[in-house]
Amino acid sequence: MNRNMWWLLGANLKSDYRVIIVWLLVNFSLIVSGALKLADLYNSPETLDQLLTMLRTPMMTAMFARMPELSQYTVAIVYAAIMLPIMAVLMGLMNVQLVVRGTRQMEESGETELIRGGVTTATTPVIATIFEVLGVNALMTMTIGIGVVLIPMHGATNGGVVLFATLLGTFGLMVAGITLVLSQLFAESRSVNAIGYGVIAVMYVLRAVIDVRRAAEWRWLSPLNWLESARVFADNRAGAILTQGWFAIVLGLIALALVNGRDINAGLIQFAGRGRQRAAIWLRGFTSLFVRLQARLVLTWLVGLVFFGAMFGSLFHEVGTMMINNPQLTKIIGAQLEASMQHAIYRHFLVMVACLLASWPFWPD
């Protein structure tokens, strides 16, 4: 490793610091707001049982996660089960973006060619990107851990907090490794972005199908199921950390090996028939070409938002009527207070959905 690698790492961090800060704020706010909602609304055994009844429905299981099979639950256990898949997806999106910015987008802008014109090797940009994502994921892991600690939840332990945050950090590194390999295979940042986001979507869909069908024998297929198997704040199993860490290391080494086997501005998988000289006449202008290149990505995010919005909307009625279905609770607190609590649940649910959907299509560049 020469001095130029450290200069390049500093340049990458200077270029990406705004993106990193916003991701820190988004993840920290989601972690804290989720803990606040659960600790505030479900701080009694009765309300927690009502929440668990709702979370065990097929739609809620597909959306969030399958609850671990336990004889006794706490707010912290439910919180970890709900938040792990959601936060893992966001960590994955962040790492796809950072890796693409540090590899493919630099090559497309000509920066990599200028860097490699000096005393550097072909692997220097990849190594700089690896160090960047290592640092960012470590910082994100600490931020998530601090966010969980700030909100006191029944059943939360220091070991569980460390496991929760570390699981998300190693998941992010694993997705970064996948994206590094994709960056060597494909010559366009759009292709790497689309496939990287697609890999995360496939993980999520697989997790939903496996959880709804309770197909325990297939849980190894989706890394999101590995997170669930940790049973955070219950058994605190750390096996998923090692699995994700080894995958991240192996994928990083594969990416370093592949970068020496391709030319600059090229990918190991090449597509013929592209370029200005072969383009239709309506694609030779800047505006028409920009719309053509970005239309597929914008349409993909639009369909995804509509899909997830419809899933959340289908749960809205069930969330609101969760309190009404408990006659014992009505006798204890009265109908008027029960209606007030129902409205409070509506408001909290809407805030959570709005935050999630607003942060979902995060800079798909």
C-alpha positions as CSV (number, residue, x, y, z in Angstrom):
1,M,0.0,0.0,0.0
2,N,1.6,3.3,-1.1
3,R,0.9,6.8,0.0
4,N,-1.3,7.5,-3.1
5,M,-3.9,5.0,-1.7
6,W,-4.3,7.2,1.4
7,W,-4.6,10.3,-0.7
8,L,-7.3,8.6,-2.7
9,L,-9.1,7.5,0.4
10,G,-9.1,11.0,1.7
11,A,-10.5,12.3,-1.6
12,N,-13.2,9.7,-1.5
13,L,-14.2,10.7,2.0
14,K,-14.2,14.4,1.0
15,S,-16.5,13.6,-1.9
16,D,-18.8,11.4,0.0
17,Y,-19.0,13.1,3.4
18,R,-22.4,14.7,2.7
19,V,-23.9,11.3,1.7
20,I,-22.4,9.7,4.8
21,I,-23.7,12.3,7.2
22,V,-27.3,12.0,5.7
23,W,-27.2,8.2,6.0
24,L,-26.0,8.6,9.6
25,L,-28.9,10.9,10.4
26,V,-31.5,8.7,8.6
27,N,-30.4,5.5,10.3
28,F,-30.0,7.1,13.7
29,S,-33.5,8.7,13.5
30,L,-35.1,5.5,12.4
31,I,-33.5,3.5,15.2
32,V,-34.5,6.1,17.9
33,S,-38.0,6.6,16.6
34,G,-38.7,2.9,16.4
35,A,-37.5,2.4,20.0
36,L,-39.5,5.4,21.2
37,K,-42.7,4.1,19.6
38,L,-42.5,0.7,21.1
39,A,-41.3,1.8,24.5
40,D,-44.1,4.4,24.7
41,L,-47.0,2.4,23.3
42,Y,-46.3,-1.2,24.3
43,N,-44.9,-0.9,27.8
44,S,-47.4,-3.3,29.4
45,P,-47.9,-7.1,29.0
46,E,-51.4,-6.5,27.7
47,T,-50.5,-4.1,24.9
48,L,-47.4,-6.1,24.0
49,D,-49.6,-9.3,23.6
50,Q,-51.9,-7.3,21.3
51,L,-48.9,-6.2,19.2
52,L,-47.6,-9.8,19.0
53,T,-51.0,-11.0,17.8
54,M,-50.8,-8.5,15.0
55,L,-47.2,-9.2,14.1
56,R,-47.9,-12.9,13.7
57,T,-50.4,-12.4,10.9
58,P,-49.0,-13.4,7.5
59,M,-49.0,-9.9,6.1
60,M,-47.1,-8.4,9.1
61,T,-44.7,-11.4,9.0
62,A,-44.0,-10.8,5.3
63,M,-43.6,-7.0,5.9
64,F,-41.4,-7.1,9.0
65,A,-40.2,-10.5,10.3
66,R,-41.2,-13.7,11.9
67,M,-41.3,-13.4,15.7
68,P,-38.9,-15.9,17.5
69,E,-40.6,-18.8,19.3
70,L,-40.3,-17.9,22.9
71,S,-42.3,-18.4,26.1
72,Q,-41.9,-14.8,27.2
73,Y,-41.3,-11.7,25.2
74,T,-40.0,-8.2,26.0
75,V,-40.2,-4.9,24.2
76,A,-36.5,-5.2,23.3
77,I,-37.0,-8.7,21.7
78,V,-39.9,-7.4,19.5
79,Y,-38.0,-4.3,18.6
80,A,-34.9,-6.2,17.4
81,A,-37.1,-8.7,15.4
82,I,-38.9,-5.8,13.7
83,M,-36.0,-3.4,13.1
84,L,-33.3,-5.8,11.9
85,P,-34.6,-6.6,8.4
86,I,-35.6,-2.9,7.8
87,M,-32.3,-1.5,9.0
88,A,-30.3,-4.2,7.1
89,V,-32.0,-3.1,3.9
90,L,-31.1,0.5,4.5
91,M,-27.5,-0.5,5.3
92,G,-27.4,-2.5,2.1
93,L,-28.6,0.5,0.0
94,M,-26.0,2.7,1.6
95,N,-23.1,0.3,0.8
96,V,-24.3,-0.2,-2.8
97,Q,-24.2,3.6,-3.3
98,L,-20.8,4.1,-1.6
99,V,-19.1,1.3,-3.5
100,V,-20.5,2.4,-6.9
101,R,-19.4,6.0,-6.2
102,G,-15.9,4.8,-5.4
103,T,-15.5,2.4,-8.3
104,R,-17.7,2.6,-11.4
105,Q,-18.6,6.2,-11.2
106,M,-15.0,7.3,-10.8
107,E,-14.1,5.3,-13.9
108,E,-16.9,6.8,-15.9
109,S,-15.8,10.3,-14.9
110,G,-12.2,9.7,-15.9
111,E,-10.8,10.0,-12.4
112,T,-9.6,6.4,-12.2
113,E,-7.7,6.8,-15.5
114,L,-5.9,9.9,-14.1
115,I,-5.1,8.2,-10.8
116,R,-3.7,5.1,-12.6
117,G,-1.6,7.3,-14.8
118,G,0.6,8.0,-11.8
119,V,2.5,5.6,-9.5
120,T,-0.5,3.4,-8.6
121,T,-1.7,-0.1,-9.2
122,A,-5.0,-1.3,-10.7
123,T,-6.1,-2.4,-7.2
124,T,-5.6,1.0,-5.5
125,P,-9.1,2.4,-6.2
126,V,-10.7,-0.8,-5.0
127,I,-8.5,-0.9,-1.8
128,A,-9.4,2.7,-1.1
129,T,-13.1,1.9,-1.4
130,I,-12.7,-1.1,0.9
131,F,-11.1,1.1,3.6
132,E,-13.9,3.7,3.1
133,V,-16.7,1.2,3.6
134,L,-14.9,-0.4,6.5
135,G,-14.7,3.0,8.3
136,V,-18.3,4.0,7.4
137,N,-19.8,0.7,8.5
138,A,-17.8,0.9,11.8
139,L,-19.1,4.4,12.4
140,M,-22.7,3.4,11.5
141,T,-22.4,0.4,13.8
142,M,-21.5,2.7,16.7
143,T,-24.2,5.2,15.8
144,I,-26.9,2.4,15.8
145,G,-25.6,1.1,19.1
146,I,-25.8,4.5,20.7
147,G,-29.3,5.1,19.3
148,V,-30.6,1.9,20.9
149,V,-28.9,2.6,24.2
150,L,-30.4,6.1,24.4
151,I,-34.0,4.7,24.7
152,P,-34.6,2.5,27.7
153,M,-36.5,-0.6,26.7
154,H,-37.6,-3.5,28.9
155,G,-35.4,-6.5,28.2
156,A,-32.5,-4.6,26.6
157,T,-29.0,-5.7,27.5
158,N,-25.6,-4.5,26.6
159,G,-24.7,-7.8,24.9
160,G,-27.9,-7.6,22.9
161,V,-27.2,-4.0,21.8
162,V,-23.7,-4.9,20.7
163,L,-25.0,-7.9,18.7
164,F,-27.8,-5.9,17.1
165,A,-25.5,-3.1,15.9
166,T,-22.7,-5.5,14.8
167,L,-25.1,-7.7,12.8
168,L,-26.1,-4.6,10.8
169,G,-22.5,-3.5,10.3
170,T,-21.4,-6.9,9.0
171,F,-24.4,-7.2,6.8
172,G,-23.5,-3.8,5.2
173,L,-19.9,-5.1,4.6
174,M,-21.2,-8.2,3.0
175,V,-23.4,-6.2,0.6
176,A,-20.4,-3.9,-0.1
177,G,-18.4,-7.1,-1.0
178,I,-21.2,-8.2,-3.4
179,T,-21.2,-4.7,-5.0
180,L,-17.4,-4.7,-5.4
181,V,-17.6,-7.9,-7.4
182,L,-20.4,-6.5,-9.5
183,S,-18.4,-3.4,-10.2
184,Q,-15.7,-5.6,-11.8
185,L,-18.2,-7.6,-13.8
186,F,-20.2,-4.7,-15.4
187,A,-18.9,-1.6,-17.1
188,E,-21.8,0.8,-16.2
189,S,-22.7,2.2,-12.8
190,R,-26.4,1.9,-13.8
191,S,-26.1,-1.8,-14.2
192,V,-24.2,-2.2,-10.9
193,N,-26.8,-0.1,-9.1
194,A,-29.7,-2.0,-10.6
195,I,-28.3,-5.4,-9.8
196,G,-27.1,-4.4,-6.4
197,Y,-30.5,-3.1,-5.4
198,G,-32.0,-6.2,-7.0
199,V,-29.9,-8.5,-4.9
200,I,-31.2,-6.7,-1.7
201,A,-34.8,-7.0,-3.0
202,V,-34.4,-10.7,-3.7
203,M,-33.0,-11.2,-0.1
204,Y,-36.1,-9.4,1.3
205,V,-38.6,-11.3,-0.8
206,L,-36.9,-14.7,0.1
207,R,-37.1,-13.8,3.7
208,A,-40.8,-12.9,3.5
209,V,-41.6,-16.2,1.7
210,I,-39.6,-18.3,4.1
211,D,-41.0,-16.6,7.2
212,V,-44.6,-16.8,6.0
213,R,-44.3,-20.4,5.0
214,R,-42.3,-21.2,8.2
215,A,-39.8,-23.1,6.0
216,A,-37.0,-23.3,8.6
217,E,-35.0,-25.6,6.3
218,W,-34.6,-22.9,3.7
219,R,-33.5,-20.1,6.1
220,W,-29.9,-20.3,4.9
221,L,-31.0,-18.9,1.5
222,S,-31.5,-15.3,2.7
223,P,-29.0,-13.4,4.8
224,L,-31.9,-11.5,6.3
225,N,-33.0,-14.8,7.8
226,W,-29.5,-15.2,9.3
227,L,-30.1,-12.0,11.2
228,E,-33.4,-13.4,12.5
229,S,-31.7,-16.5,13.7
230,A,-29.5,-14.4,16.1
231,R,-32.6,-14.0,18.3
232,V,-31.3,-10.7,19.6
233,F,-32.1,-9.8,23.3
234,A,-33.3,-13.4,23.7
235,D,-30.5,-15.9,23.1
236,N,-28.0,-13.5,21.4
237,R,-26.5,-16.0,18.9
238,A,-23.4,-14.5,17.2
239,G,-23.0,-17.0,14.4
240,A,-24.4,-14.7,11.7
241,I,-21.7,-12.1,12.4
242,L,-19.0,-14.7,11.6
243,T,-20.8,-15.9,8.5
244,Q,-21.4,-12.4,7.1
245,G,-17.8,-11.4,8.0
246,W,-16.3,-14.3,6.1
247,F,-18.5,-13.6,3.1
248,A,-17.4,-10.0,3.1
249,I,-13.7,-10.9,3.2
250,V,-13.9,-13.5,0.5
251,L,-15.9,-11.2,-1.8
252,G,-13.4,-8.4,-1.2
253,L,-10.5,-10.7,-2.2
254,I,-12.4,-11.8,-5.3
255,A,-12.9,-8.2,-6.3
256,L,-9.2,-7.5,-5.9
257,A,-8.4,-10.5,-8.1
258,L,-10.9,-9.5,-10.8
259,V,-9.8,-5.9,-11.2
260,N,-6.4,-7.1,-12.5
261,G,-8.2,-9.1,-15.2
262,R,-10.0,-6.3,-16.9
263,D,-9.2,-3.1,-18.7
264,I,-10.1,0.3,-17.4
265,N,-13.6,1.5,-18.3
266,A,-14.5,-2.1,-19.1
267,G,-16.2,-5.0,-17.3
268,L,-15.6,-8.7,-17.5
269,I,-19.1,-9.0,-18.9
270,Q,-19.3,-6.9,-22.0
271,F,-22.4,-5.9,-24.0
272,A,-22.0,-5.2,-27.7
273,G,-24.0,-2.8,-29.8
274,R,-23.8,0.3,-27.6
275,G,-22.4,3.8,-28.2
276,R,-23.3,7.0,-29.9
277,Q,-22.6,5.8,-33.4
278,R,-25.2,3.0,-33.0
279,A,-27.8,5.0,-31.1
280,A,-31.2,5.9,-32.7
281,I,-31.5,9.6,-33.7
282,W,-33.9,10.4,-30.8
283,L,-31.2,9.2,-28.3
284,R,-28.4,11.5,-29.6
285,G,-29.5,14.6,-27.7
286,F,-28.7,15.1,-24.0
287,T,-32.3,15.4,-22.7
288,S,-33.6,12.4,-24.6
289,L,-30.6,10.3,-23.7
290,F,-30.9,11.2,-20.0
291,V,-34.6,10.3,-19.9
292,R,-33.9,7.0,-21.7
293,L,-31.1,6.1,-19.3
294,Q,-32.9,7.0,-16.1
295,A,-36.4,6.0,-17.0
296,R,-36.0,2.4,-16.0
297,L,-34.4,3.2,-12.6
298,V,-37.1,5.8,-11.8
299,L,-39.9,3.4,-12.8
300,T,-38.4,0.6,-10.7
301,W,-38.4,2.8,-7.6
302,L,-41.9,4.0,-8.3
303,V,-43.2,0.5,-8.6
304,G,-41.4,-0.4,-5.4
305,L,-42.9,2.5,-3.5
306,V,-46.4,1.7,-4.7
307,F,-45.9,-1.9,-3.7
308,F,-44.7,-1.2,-0.2
309,G,-47.2,1.6,0.2
310,A,-50.0,-0.8,-0.6
311,M,-48.6,-3.4,1.9
312,F,-48.5,-0.8,4.6
313,G,-52.0,0.4,3.7
314,S,-53.4,-3.1,4.0
315,L,-52.2,-3.1,7.6
316,F,-53.7,0.3,8.5
317,H,-57.1,-1.0,9.5
318,E,-55.6,-3.9,11.5
319,V,-53.3,-1.6,13.4
320,G,-56.2,0.7,14.3
321,T,-58.5,-2.0,15.5
322,M,-55.9,-3.8,17.5
323,M,-57.1,-2.1,20.7
324,I,-60.8,-2.6,20.1
325,N,-60.5,-6.4,19.9
326,N,-59.5,-6.6,23.6
327,P,-62.8,-6.4,25.7
328,Q,-60.8,-6.6,29.0
329,L,-58.9,-3.5,28.0
330,T,-62.1,-1.7,27.3
331,K,-63.5,-2.4,30.7
332,I,-60.3,-1.2,32.4
333,I,-59.7,2.1,30.6
334,G,-63.1,2.9,29.1
335,A,-64.3,3.4,25.6
336,Q,-63.3,7.1,25.3
337,L,-59.7,6.5,26.4
338,E,-59.5,3.5,24.1
339,A,-60.5,5.6,21.1
340,S,-57.8,8.1,22.0
341,M,-55.2,5.3,22.2
342,Q,-56.4,4.1,18.8
343,H,-55.8,7.5,17.3
344,A,-52.4,7.6,18.8
345,I,-51.5,4.3,17.3
346,Y,-52.7,5.6,13.9
347,R,-50.4,8.7,14.2
348,H,-47.4,6.7,15.3
349,F,-47.9,4.1,12.5
350,L,-48.2,6.9,9.8
351,V,-45.0,8.6,11.0
352,M,-43.1,5.3,10.8
353,V,-44.4,4.5,7.4
354,A,-43.7,8.0,6.1
355,C,-40.1,7.9,7.4
356,L,-39.5,4.5,5.8
357,L,-41.0,5.3,2.4
358,A,-39.3,8.7,2.2
359,S,-35.8,7.1,2.9
360,W,-36.3,4.0,0.7
361,P,-35.3,5.3,-2.8
362,F,-32.1,6.9,-1.4
363,W,-30.1,8.5,-4.2
364,P,-30.4,5.8,-6.8
365,D,-27.5,7.2,-8.9
